[in-house]
Amino acid sequence: MIITLTTPAMLFPAVSLLLLAYTNRFVTLASIIRNFEPNENNDLITEQITNLRKRIYLIRRMQEAGVISFLLCVLAMLAIYIEYQQIGSYIFGASLICLMYSLYLSVREIRISCDALDVHLKEFNVTFKKKGRRADKD
């Protein structure tokens, strides 16, 4: 498949916005972590800190994969520019794979974030009914 110089260039805005979103997540988590009191120690706080640590590492990997994707995208454009079409196509494919990996990690981080909210809600000692499908009554 032959791709033009504009094909990898189309990823620039998407990857840039993605990296910005990842950075915002990281800054928010860092702020939350800094607000914990070091001498406060109970099971819920320990569980929250463990959860936050997982999320921070995932965000770091998301950012790394996003940056590698961005770098490969630039390399693909350079290869296409100097008329190495085949190599540029392969590099662009690798860029897409890194981007998919970054998005996969993002979904994992979102799931862990939901678990963190569940831990926080445990503090309120309120039980909720799980929603399920109702069986039709005759």
Legacy VTK file of the C-alpha trace (Angstrom):
# vtk DataFile Version 3.0
C-alpha trace
ASCII
DATASET POLYDATA
POINTS 138 float
0.000 0.000 0.000
1.305 3.420 -0.890
0.570 6.198 1.543
1.160 9.884 1.015
2.862 12.365 3.291
-0.511 13.599 4.538
-1.605 10.202 5.877
0.748 10.156 8.897
0.246 13.898 9.309
-3.424 13.238 10.055
-2.394 11.583 13.344
-0.648 14.694 14.663
-3.703 16.409 16.160
-5.083 13.168 17.584
-1.837 12.109 19.249
-1.200 15.630 20.554
-4.642 15.814 22.163
-4.233 12.321 23.555
-0.926 13.236 25.187
-2.519 16.361 26.639
-5.351 14.288 28.123
-2.836 11.816 29.600
-0.862 14.676 31.132
-4.029 16.103 32.689
-4.814 12.709 34.217
-1.293 12.479 35.597
-1.400 15.980 37.113
-4.776 15.266 38.733
-3.531 12.017 40.273
-0.337 13.679 41.482
-2.452 16.338 43.194
-4.622 13.703 44.879
-1.557 11.797 46.074
0.030 14.941 47.501
-3.125 15.624 49.550
-2.866 12.363 51.503
-1.621 12.721 55.072
1.458 10.523 55.582
0.550 9.561 59.167
-3.055 8.686 58.308
-3.206 4.966 57.752
-6.280 2.797 57.485
-7.362 0.044 55.130
-9.304 2.301 52.753
-6.442 4.769 52.382
-3.994 1.932 51.795
-6.309 0.527 49.125
-6.654 3.951 47.502
-2.889 4.503 47.476
-2.337 1.092 45.885
-4.938 1.943 43.267
-3.390 5.352 42.582
0.073 3.820 42.220
-1.247 1.395 39.564
-2.893 4.266 37.717
0.249 6.432 37.801
2.337 3.622 36.291
-0.306 2.956 33.642
-0.430 6.629 32.716
3.343 6.677 32.414
3.197 3.722 30.026
0.329 5.392 28.120
2.421 8.529 27.707
5.474 6.544 26.626
3.484 4.631 24.012
1.884 7.871 22.801
5.247 9.611 22.461
6.734 6.615 20.625
3.716 6.640 18.317
4.255 10.340 17.666
7.966 9.811 17.011
7.293 6.920 14.625
4.720 9.035 12.840
7.351 11.737 12.261
9.844 9.109 11.077
7.245 7.713 8.677
6.700 11.176 7.248
10.449 11.627 6.873
10.816 8.267 5.120
7.959 9.092 2.748
9.430 12.548 2.137
12.773 11.078 1.073
10.857 8.609 -1.095
11.220 5.422 0.926
7.533 4.549 0.564
7.697 0.939 1.753
9.764 1.738 4.844
7.515 4.717 5.594
4.455 2.480 5.404
5.959 -0.016 7.855
7.003 2.721 10.264
3.516 4.232 10.051
2.037 0.802 10.829
4.279 0.553 13.894
3.076 4.018 14.901
-0.535 2.855 14.700
0.258 -0.213 16.811
1.842 1.975 19.505
-1.192 4.236 19.415
-3.526 1.248 19.824
-1.447 0.034 22.791
-1.676 3.488 24.355
-5.463 3.495 23.928
-5.691 -0.004 25.411
-3.767 1.185 28.476
-6.116 4.148 28.691
-9.118 1.830 28.916
-7.373 -0.188 31.641
-6.657 3.002 33.577
-10.292 4.083 33.303
-11.418 0.736 34.703
-9.014 1.074 37.630
-10.315 4.617 38.140
-13.829 3.236 38.521
-12.522 0.756 41.103
-10.954 3.695 42.958
-14.320 5.405 43.118
-15.839 2.230 44.535
-13.191 2.233 47.272
-14.007 5.846 48.059
-17.734 5.086 48.200
-17.082 2.363 50.791
-16.445 5.157 53.279
-20.109 6.152 53.141
-21.393 2.749 54.299
-24.314 2.807 51.914
-25.395 -0.278 50.050
-26.823 -0.044 46.587
-28.832 -2.576 44.676
-27.203 -3.760 41.503
-29.225 -3.082 38.428
-30.087 -6.138 36.440
-32.579 -7.214 33.891
-35.993 -7.869 35.227
-37.635 -11.148 34.494
-41.031 -10.801 32.915
-43.743 -11.629 35.393
-46.762 -13.559 34.189
LINES 1 139
138 0 1 2 3 4 5 6 7 8 9 10 11 12 13 14 15 16 17 18 19 20 21 22 23 24 25 26 27 28 29 30 31 32 33 34 35 36 37 38 39 40 41 42 43 44 45 46 47 48 49 50 51 52 53 54 55 56 57 58 59 60 61 62 63 64 65 66 67 68 69 70 71 72 73 74 75 76 77 78 79 80 81 82 83 84 85 86 87 88 89 90 91 92 93 94 95 96 97 98 99 100 101 102 103 104 105 106 107 108 109 110 111 112 113 114 115 116 117 118 119 120 121 122 123 124 125 126 127 128 129 130 131 132 133 134 135 136 137
